[in-house]
Amino acid sequence: MLFVHNMDCLVWKSRFQTAYALYIFFILSFSITQGVNILVVPIDGSHWVNMRILIEELTPRGHNITVLYASPSLYIKEKPDLNKYIVVEMQRNASENTSAEVIQNFVKNALEALQNGYDSYAFLNEIMSFLWNCHIWTREFIVAIFENKHLLRQLETAHFDLVLTDPAFPTGSIVAYYLKLPVVYNVRWVTTGEAHFLTAPSPLSYVPTHGLKLSDKMNFLQRTQNVCQNLVQSLIANIVFQALYNDLCYHYLGPDTDIETVLLRADVWLMRVDFIFEFPRPTMPNIVYIGGFQCKPSKPLPLEFEEFVQSSGDHGIIVMSLGTIVSSLPMHITMQIAEAFAQVPQKVIWRYDGNIPPNIGNNTLLAKWIPQNDLLGHPKTRAFIAHGGTNGVYEAIYHGVPVVGMPLLFDQFDNLLRLEIRGAAKVINVATMRSTDLLQALNEVIHNTSYRENMQKLSALHRDQPETPMERAIFWIEYVARHKGAAHLRSESYQLPWYIYYCVDVMIFLLSLFLIVIALTVLLLKKLCNISWIKKQKIH
């Protein structure tokens, strides 16, 4: 009888534990997956590619996504079956070029200037002019939003739970501030430059400023250059770019606001960085690192690509892509590349959308679109020729494929430098490149096994995480939504004036005290000396 009674107790205990576990699972699942309303304010181009990947992961989890963007757009396309869209129509004169034409002209002019070096005045002038025009357009976009009272009412009555935005241009940050909503950044750059420099301490003794192609090991002259470059960039950011937006902040958000305060208000920064790639540096508790979040295991290739890849035999294939914005290069450069490809034993798959070069080899397949991730994950891929954009770099790291770098613009030079320092890439100047330069670089990267070995080490380190970068990104977006923000993770430094942040007032006070003590000491000694001299005079 006692045995039966014990058995009954064990059965009921087991049932209770099972029911309790199911209850806890239900509660946790409900708290995690309950749908929230998210306003997404993206940036066009490759930045939209990153944001779209996050949206595609959030939508199946029951979240309601509304995308606010300007039309015309190059890459943002509506998918009404998945998300809602709010489109702000921007006026364009008939005489103005389309966005695609503007970008192509910019790339052409930048490549011509790059022949004099990436740090030449002509090249830097092209970059600054392009960025200036982008900021002018962004300013017009912000004005169009805030002058549209119907749109503002629509945003206010939609009852969004948070704003997900890319702060390289501050439209989403300003809209979120106006709506008083929590903010999550999908970020690598902010309006004033590299995101770390705005939100985290950045000692210039070992944190290199972007654009200098320096590592975290700098000699005295390099540190001097680093400090000077950082000062110049800070002045440009404060005098030029911030000035474009500060008056908008004053006008639409209130007299006590400026663009830096608005940008720093974000609750969580999803930083598209992994420290196997980035140099170590100080960070903050609300910065979450999701470098390579877009990477995933490769899928089987479409039939036409698979047949071409298999035809390569033991030599394998080379994959080439210059990213989202640059679909083709000037013909004289394209022909140099085609000439080099015709001389390698590998088959080449080249993402290219332009006039076909007359010297293209039989071993080269040109395609307007390629399944880049799946090609990089194919066992026959021997090398990846890339421009150094963040997405392509991390996909190469994820799949362990060595890189031949052809940096063109912006941070691509620094990105490829980081790979080159780690022995996983060979970088060449595309503007002055001859076919022999590319051929030599390919042979070195493919036949010198150290490049692949070093990249595979990076791949192993990148994959060795308790959770995937995408899981981490989704968790923190939902975390901010659940808790209506994450102010407890945000440093209050963004509300401090610069002289308080750097304790200039404290140093002046301490220096004043020191000088007062010195002055009093000198006066006291002088007084004592006078007294002693008077006594001596009386004795004599």
N, C-alpha and C positions, 0 to 999 in steps of 0.2 A: 504493500500500500504506500509505504514511504517512497519507494522508487517511482511509482506512478505519479504521486504528488509532485515529486521533484521534476519529473519529465514535463508535467503540465506547467510548472513554474518556468522551466526553460523555454517552452514553446511560447508562452505569453510574453516572456522577456524578449525573445527573439522578434516576435511580432511588434512589440512596443518599439524596439530599437529600429526596426525597418520603417515603421510608420513615422518615427521621429526623424530619421534620416531623410525620408521623402519630404517631410514638412520643411526641414531646413533647406533642402535642395530647392523646393518650390519657392521659399522666401527669398533665397539668394538669387535664384534665376529671375524672379520677378523684379528684384531691385536692380539687377544688372541689365536685363533686356527690355525693360519697359521703355517704349518708344518716346523719344523727345523730339522737339522741333528745333532743328538746327538751320541757321542761316549761314550759307557758305558764300563768301565773297572772294573769288579766286583771281588769279592773274593769268593772262593768256600765255601761250607758248609752252615751253617745257615745264613751267611751274604748274600749268593746268594739268599736265600729265600726272604729276605727283598728287594733286588734289583729287583728281578723278579716281585714282586708285583708292584713296581713303574713302571717298563717297561710295564707291562700289562695294567696299567692305562694310560700311555703316548701314546701307539701305537694307540688306537682307536681315539685319538684326532688329528691324522694326522701327528704325528712326525715320522721321519725316524730314527730308532734305529739300531746302529751297535755295536755288542758286541765283544770286544777284550779279548780273554782268552787263557789260556794254556791248551794243551792236553798232557796227559790224565787228565780228570776232573771227580770228583765224582758225582756232581749234576748238572752242567751246561750242558744242552742238547739243541741241535740246533732245532729251529722251523723256517725253511726257509720261511714258509708262512706268518710269522709275522715280523721277523727281519732279518737283515744281520749279518753274523758272520765272524770274522777274527780269525783263529785258529793258534796259535804258537805251533808247535810241539816241545816238549821237549824230549831230549834223556834220556832214562833210561836203566841202565845196567840190564842184565837178572838176576843177583844175587840180585838185590834190590827188596824189598817188594813193593806191590801195595799200593796205598794211603789208601785203606780200611784196609789193614793189619797193616800199620803203626799206624793208628788211634786206632785200636783195641788193639794193643800192648801198646800204650800210655795210654789208659784208664785202662787197666789191671794193669800196673805198678803204675799208679797214685793212684788207689784204694788201692793197697797194701801199698803204702806209706802213704795214708790218715789215715790208722789205728793208726798212731803215732800223728795225729792231722794235721789240714790244714796248720798250721804254722811251721810244722816240717821241718828240713833240707831236708829230703828225698823227701817230697812232693814238696817243692819249687824247688828242683833240677830237678825233673821230668818236672815241668812246664817250667822252664827256658831252659832245654835241648830241649824240644819240640818247644818252640818259636824260639830258635836259629836255629834249622833245618828249620823251616818255613821261617825265614828271609834269610837263605842261599839259599833256593830254589827260593825265590822271587828275590834275587839278580841275580841268573842265568837266571830267566825269563826276567828281565830288560836287561841284556846283550844280550840275544837272540833277543830281539826286536831291540835294537840299532845297533847290528852288522848285521842285515838283511836290507840292503839298499833298496831292492825292497819293503819291508814292510813299511819302512819309507816314501818312495815316494808315496806309496798307501795311507798312512795316510795323507800326506801333500796335495795330490791332491783331496782328498775326500771333502774338504771344509766343515768341521764340524763347527757347531755354538758354541758348548760347549762340555765339558767333564763332565759326571756324574760318580763318582767313590766312592769307599769306601777306606778311607785312613788308615785302620788298617795295610795294607801293601802298600807301596808308589808307586806302579807301575803306577797307573793312574795319580797321582800327577806329577810324573816325565815326563810322556808322554805329559800331558797338558802343562807343562812348556816349553817343547821343541817345541810344536806346537803353543805356544803363544795363547792359547784358554782360555776363561772363564771357571771356574771350580765350580761345585756344588758338595758338599760332602753329601753322605748318610752315617751318621757317628755316632758311639758311642765311638770308639777307634781310635787313631792314632798310628803311629809307636812307639812313645815314651810313650804311656800310655793313660789314660783317656783324652778325647778330650778337656774338659774344661780347664785342667791344662796347655795346650799348648796355647790356644787362649784367655782365659779370666782370670782376676784377681781371685786368689783362696786363700783367707786368711786361713791359717792352724789352726786358733783359732776355726773355726766352719765349715770348709770344710774338711770332712774326706778323707784321701787317701785310694783308693781302695786296698783291701787285708787285712785291719785291722779289719773289721767288727765293725766299730765305727759309731756312729750317729753324728748329728750336735751339740749335747750337751755333751761336753767332760770335764772331770776334769783335774787337772794339769798333772797328770801322763799320761793320755791319750793324752793330747796335746803334751807332750814331745815325746811320742811314735809316734804321727802323724808327727811331724816335722822330727824326725830321719828317719822314713820310707820314707817320701817324699824325703829327701836328698839322701838316698840310691837308690831309684828308679830313681831319676834324674841322679845320677852318672852312674848307669847301662845304662840308656837310652843314655847318652852322650858318654860314653866310649865304650860301646859295640855295641848297635844297630845303633846309628848314624854313627859310624865309618864304618859300613858295606856299607853305602850308600853315604857318603860324597865324596869318591873318584870317584864314578860313576857320581855324580853331577858335580864334577870338570871336568871329562873327556868328558861327553856328553853334559853338559849344559853350561859350562864356568867356569873359575877359581874363579869367585866371588860368586859362589853359594854353598849352603850347604843344607842338607835335611830339616832342620827346616825352612829355608826361603822358600823352595819349598812347604812345607806343609801349611805354613801360608798364602800363596798367594791366597788361595781359596776365591771366591766371597761370597758364601753363604754356611753355614753349616746347613744341615737338621739334627738336633740332635734327635736321637730316644729316647727322654726323655719327660716325663710329670711331672710337679712339684707336682702333687698329689702323685707321687711315689718317685721322687728324692727330696733330701733335698734342700731347698732354698739356692741360691748362686749368686754371681755377674755374669752377662752375658754381651754379646756384641750385637750391632745392627744387625750384619750379621749372628747371630745364630737364627735359626727358629726351634721351638720345635714341633716335629711331633710324639711324643711317642704314640704308639698304632695305627699308621696309617694303619696297616694291618688288624685291627679289623673291623668286619662288622656283621650285623644281621645274625643270624643263618638261615640256609635253612633246609627243610625237610631232614631227614636222609635217606640214602639208605635202602631198604627194610630189608636186613638182620640185620642191626644195629637197626632199629626201632622195629623190632619184639623182639629182645633181650632186648632192653630198656623197652618195654612195659611189658615184662614178670617179671620185677622187682617189680611190684606192688607198694605199698606205701613206701617201703624201698628206692626205687630209685637206682641210679647207682654211681659208683666211676670210674673216668677216670684216667688212668696213661699213661704218656709219658715222655721219657727222652731226647726228642729233636731229631735234625737231625743227629748228629754225632753218638750218643750212641744208637745203635740198641738193645743191650743186655748187661747184666752184667755177671760177673763170676757166675758159677753155684751155689756155696755155698751161695751167696747173693740172687740169684734168688729164691732159695728154701725157704729162710727165708721170702721173699716177698709173695711167693705163699702160704706158710703156714698161714700167716696173712690173706690173702684174703679169704682163705677157711673158716675162722671163722667169717666173717662179714655177716650180713643178706642182704646187698646190692649185686647187680650184679656188676661185674667189667669188664671194657673194657680196655685192656692193649695193648698198641702198643709195639710189641715185635718181634724180628727177630733173633732167636737163637734156641738152643736145648731146647725142651719142658721139663720143670721140672717134675719129676715123681710125685710130690705131688700136682699138680695143681688141684684146686677145680672145682666142677661142675658149680659153679656160675661165673667162670672167662672165658672170651672170649679173646683169643690171636689173634692179627691181625698185619700183617706187615705194614699196613697203616690204619689210622683211620681219619675220618673227624673231627679233633680236635675242630675247631671253632664251628661247628654245634652241637657237643656233649656238649661242655661247655655251649652253649646257650639253651640246652634242659631243660625244667622245672623239669625233674626227676634227674638231676645231683646234687649230694650232696657234692662232694669233688673232687679236682683235685690234683693228686700226680705228682709233676713236679720237674725237675732238677734246675729250676731257670733261664733258658734262658730268654732273653728279650721278645721274641715273645710270649712264653707261659704265662709269667707273665702278660703282657698287655691284652692278651685274657681272662685270668682269671679275671682281674680287669674289663674289659669291660662287661663281663657277670655276674659279682658279685658272683663268685664261690670261696669259701675259699680253701686254699692250704695247702697240706702237702709237705714240701720241702725236697728234697734229693740232695743238691748241690754236684757237682762232680768236676768242673774245673773253672778256671778263675774268672769272675765277678759274678758267680752264688751265691756265699756265701753272697756277699754284696747285691745282688738283693733280696734274700730271707730275709736277715736281715731287709731291708726296709719294707717288708710286715709284718714281725713278730713284729716290733716295732709298727706298726699301728694296731696290733691285728687282722690281717687277715690271718695269716699263723702260722703253727707249723713246726719247722725245726728239722730234725734228721740227725745223721751222718750215712750215708749209709754203710760206710766201717766197722763200728763196730756194726751195727744194728742187733738186734734179732727180731724175729717175734712179740714178745710181745711189743717191742718198737713201731713198726709200728701200731700194733693193738690199742695200747693206744692212739697214735697220731690221728688215724682215728676216734676213738670214741669221743675224745675231740673236734675235728674240726666239726664233724657232729652233735653232741648232745649239744654242748655249742653254743647256738644261737648267742653269741656275735661275733664269727668269721664271720658268714654269714652277720650279720648286719654291721660289720665294712667294709667288702668287698663291700657290696652294697652301703655304703656311698661313698667309693672310686669310685665305678662305676658311681654314680650319679654326682660326681664332674668331673670325666673324660669326661662324655658325655655332660656336661653343657658348651658348647663352641659355639661361633657364627658361626663356620665352622668346618668341620671335619678335623682331622690331614692330611688326604690324600688330601683334597682340598687345604689345606695350602701348602703342599709339591709341588703339581702340579703348583700352582700359582707361587711359587718362582723359580721353574725350568724355567717356561716360562718367568718370569720376567727377569732373567739373560740373556736368549736368546734374548728377545726383545731389551734390552738395552746394549747388547754386554758386559756384566759384571755388577758388582755392587761395583766398587771401592769406591764409596762414603759411603758405609756401612762398609768398611774394615778399621780396625785400622792400622795406619802406624807403630805400635810398632814392627811389624815383621821385619822391616828394621833397627831397633835399636840394637846396641850391648848391652849385658846384663848390662854392667856398666852404660850405659846411661839410659836403661829402668828402672833400680832401683835407678837412680840418685846418683850413687856412686861418680861420678866426682863432682856433686854439693855438696854432703855432705863433700867430702874431701876439696873442695874450702872453704865452710862455716866454717869447722873445722879449716882450716889453718888461715882464717881471725880471728876467735875467739882466736886462740893461739897467733897470731901476736898482737892482741889488748891486750891480757893478758900480753904478754911479754913487750910491749911498756908501759903498765900501771905500771908493776913492775919496769921497768927501770926508768920511770918518778918518781915514788915514791922513789926509791933508790936515784935518783939524788936530789930530794927535801930534803930527809933526810940528805944527805951529805952537802947540802947548809946550812940547819938549824944547823947541828952540827958545821960547820965551823964558822957560826955567833956566836954561843954560845961560842966557843973557843976564838974568838976575844973579846967578852964582858968580859970574865974572865981574 
